[in-house]
Every structure is written in structure tokens, then in C-alpha cells.
Amino acid sequence: MGDIAYSRVGDNLYMLQYRDYETKYFEGLWHIPEGVTYNSFILETREGLVVFDTWKRSLRGLFIEEFSKHFDVRDVKYLVVHHMEPDHSGSIPYLLASNPEVTVLGHVLSKGMIESFYQVKPRFQPVKDGEVLQLGGYRLRFLHTPWLHWPETIMTYVEEEEALLTCDAFGSYGVPSRVFHDELGVEEKERFSRYMVKYFANIIGHFREWVVKNIEKISQENLNISAILPAHGVLYRGDSVREVVEKYRSLGAGETVPGKTVIAYTSMYGFVSEVVDDAVNLLDKYGIKPSVYGFTDRERADFSELIADAYQAENLIIATATYEARTFPLMKEVVELIIEKTPVNKNVLVIALYGWGGKAGAELEELLTKNGFRKLEVIEFRAGQRENVQKELEDRLPRLLGRGNAQEETF
Ligand code: FEO
């Protein structure tokens, strides 16, 4: 069971947050032992309430129950739908059932999604990019921010609060002990820095070029932003606004962390594991300590973390067994995720082992090259040729690698 936090996050702006420790796999895919939050915001004006996003579908009854502890649902004038993914939109039908007079505001594409997902036909008012709604002394400016993380995503700037409500963008996994980032201690800030990168790589990474475009677009609006309020995780205000925007810009641009090195490997009977040990020892001579993710008969790495590390890696070593004359299935899956989610500007070394027929190296080379990974080397070998592989590694790793150990930034 999760818990609920109700907080004042502006003069007349409130957050109703569900702190979810139960979801093991976000989107049914990403492993999140750190948990996640769903942040709904409520603006209180002289002319009624504006609700921004809700909670996931399984929490729809609880959402209304908690909302009603603090507000009268009959006072809700508008529901702003920033994004239709059901982790935010799931409680919409319950809110509408409690107050059918609510007008839903969102991207024009959201209308069809609401009607289909939830079998309701609300009063729906599409908002144009840059459109301003005036209500009870407040000006709400809506910005279309496509692909953060679906095409219909919008943000709202609440002018009088100097607050930008960003939905998935600037979000993080994890359940923070405090509302705002500047209230966290050093250790928790480090954890949330990691949670944000992991969330970005898992959820937003595929659309990273849109991060750059949308940040550029928002900056051209010349908004005075004192707070960034995402719908997942910790909130940002003061100096941390500038810091999180810069972090996001860097992630969107696909900037690597110098020296950051990731090894992902599969090993059926230990031959690949031995070669990975040799690679780790060799990397140590260059002062590089890689993050190692193994899929073997004894362990199965967490690919959500692997993708988070691979996103900013300068160097990536993919070592795999061959299986039925093809790439070992789990490695194929990992490589496809790396292609889908991470930037291509990495140095990649593929090491493929085979028993009776070498195919995995060529298959991965073709797959990675076709998808834009240009800085690529391949070593293919028959099981038992460890010394030969060592010589190859000694020759090729220095050419391939960046310099020194990774220095990841925390903000
Ligand atoms: Fe948090 Fe794309 O939904």
C-alpha cells in the first residue's frame, strides 16, 4: 500500500501526491524498487478550482476520496489533462462522475483518447499552443510540448505562481522524503539525480530530440519560472530550476559522461564471463571502473538500470554468447533496448563467443551499424580461445576507449 501526501506548493497551488511503493514494473516494463509518485496539482482561484492531472487508474476511487478531504469536488471548474498516459489520466472518469460540470482542457488529440480509454464524453475544450485562460485572478498559459512523452503532451505555466507544470518532463522515479529538491540532503539528492536519469532513459530517452526542441521552445517564451512541478517525483524551485533544466538539456542532447563505461554480457557456461573478467582487469589499468550487467545461469541483471547507465556511457562493451547460430536472446533484447533508448555516440565493442558457428558478432554489427552506432569494433571467437581474445582486447581497447574514470554530475 502506498501513502498520500497533501502539500501546499505555491500561494494557492497544492499537490495531492500518491506515493506508490507497490508498482514493481512501471509501464509493466521498468523495474522500480525505488517506487514512484503521481503528482496531481490543484489551483484555487476566486472562480473555482483547476485540477492538473490525476492518479493512475487503479487509484481512481482513492483519488476522489483524498481530493474530497481537502476540496469540494463541486468547486472544480477545469481539469487540465497534460498527458493521457493512464498513470495521470486514470482517475479522470471518477472526477467527471463526481462533477459532470467540469470542463476538460487539453490537446485536441486528448479528446478521442479520453472517450476511448474511459468511455466518457466530457465537456472538452481543446487548447491551442500559447493560449491563455484567465480565471479568478490567474492566467494559465498552455504550451504544446509534443513527445514528452506522447504526442498530445502539453504544459501549463501559471503566471501568478511563476510555476511551470510539466507532467512527465523533469520527472523522476523514487518517493522523496520532502516536496522540493532543495529540501533534500546530499545523499538523497544523489539518489534523485540517478532516479531522474533512470526515468529519462527508460521513458523519455526514445524522444530525446524533442527534449531539446521543447526546452528551446520554452526558453523562447521568456517565462519567469520560479518552480518546475513535474507529475512524478521531487519538485524544483529556486536555483534547482536552472540546474534541472541544464541537466535535462544535456540528457536531451545525448551528452556522454567522459570515461563512463558499461559492460553488458550474457554467458551460458562461463566462457564469456572469463573474457569479461579480463576486460574489467584491463580497464582497471586505464583507471576505468565499468558498470557490469550480467545475464548468466546465476544472475539476471536489471535492464532498467542497465539502460540508465548505458544512456550516458561513453564506452559500451557488449559481450555475448551465440545461441542457435544467432545472438543469445536476452542480449538481442538488451541491444534492441539500447538502440531504442540511448544515443548512438558511444564507442562500442562487441565480443561474441560461439561453439560451432559464429554469427552473433556479424548480426550485432549489422544491427548496431544500421541504427547509427558508427564507432564500433567486433571481436568474434570460439569458446576456449581466451588468450587470443586477451590479445585482441589489449590491442583494441586503448583505441576504443575514452580517457579516465567517469565523473558523474549530481545536482
Ligand atoms: Fe507519467 Fe507518460 O506518463
Residues whose N, C-alpha, C, O or C-beta is under 5 A from the ligand:
A	BS01	FEO	E85 D87 H149 D168
